[in-house]
Amino acid sequence: MKKLSMKGVEVNFAYYIEQNAGMPAVGNAMLNARGDQLDNRGNVVKTRAEISAEYHRSQKSVKQVSIKSLDSEMFQTPAEAVKKL
């Protein structure tokens, strides 16, 4: 992942991420550069792989519903609505 800086110098971000993988991230995210979850002392609580597996195992928030089961009386054309008036 090489990018050019504003001065035209090539910067290899993948190298810096690899070199500092164990360092805690800046801010209150409680993560290191690798994406592992850390405790207050900087020890790894959950690895990135465990967090990813837990996320993909959980229920999805979107529910799949068949539209065929909807009641036909609920939906009507404008012509049908005018007839009922």
C-alpha positions in Angstrom: 0.0 0.0 0.0 2.3 2.7 -1.3 1.2 6.3 -1.5 2.8 9.6 -2.5 3.1 12.3 0.2 2.5 15.9 -0.6 6.2 16.4 -1.1 6.3 13.6 -3.6 8.0 11.1 -1.3 6.8 7.5 -1.6 5.4 6.2 1.7 4.8 2.5 2.3 2.0 2.2 4.9 2.0 -1.6 4.9 5.6 -1.5 6.2 4.7 0.8 9.0 1.6 -1.2 10.0 3.7 -4.4 10.0 6.4 -2.8 12.1 4.0 -1.4 14.7 1.4 -4.2 14.7 1.7 -4.7 18.5 1.5 -1.0 19.4 -1.8 0.3 20.8 -3.8 2.6 18.6 -4.1 6.3 19.4 -7.4 7.3 21.0 -9.9 5.3 23.1 -10.5 2.4 20.7 -8.5 -0.1 22.8 -7.2 -1.8 19.7 -3.7 -2.3 18.3 -2.6 -1.7 14.7 -3.4 -5.4 13.9 -7.0 -5.0 15.1 -6.8 -7.0 18.2 -8.9 -5.9 21.2 -6.8 -4.8 24.2 -7.5 -4.5 27.9 -6.4 -1.5 30.1 -2.8 -2.9 30.4 -2.4 -3.4 26.7 -2.8 -7.2 26.8 -4.6 -8.9 23.9 -8.2 -9.9 25.0 -9.5 -11.0 21.6 -7.6 -11.4 18.3 -8.8 -9.9 15.1 -9.8 -13.4 13.8 -11.9 -14.0 16.9 -13.7 -10.7 16.6 -14.3 -11.3 12.9 -15.6 -14.9 13.5 -18.0 -13.6 16.3 -19.4 -10.9 14.0 -20.1 -13.4 11.1 -21.7 -15.9 13.5 -24.2 -13.4 14.9 -27.7 -12.9 13.6 -28.2 -10.5 10.8 -30.2 -7.4 11.6 -32.1 -7.6 8.3 -34.9 -10.1 8.2 -35.9 -11.9 5.0 -39.7 -11.8 4.5 -41.6 -13.2 1.6 -43.8 -10.6 -0.1 -46.3 -13.3 -1.2 -47.6 -13.7 2.3 -49.0 -10.1 2.4 -52.7 -9.7 2.3 -54.2 -8.7 -1.1 -56.8 -6.4 0.6 -54.0 -4.4 2.1 -52.8 -3.2 -1.3 -55.3 -1.9 -3.9 -55.1 0.1 -7.1 -56.4 3.7 -7.2 -59.3 2.5 -9.3 -60.4 0.0 -6.6 -60.1 2.7 -3.9 -62.3 5.1 -5.9 -65.0 2.3 -6.3 -65.2 1.9 -2.6 -66.0 5.6 -2.1 
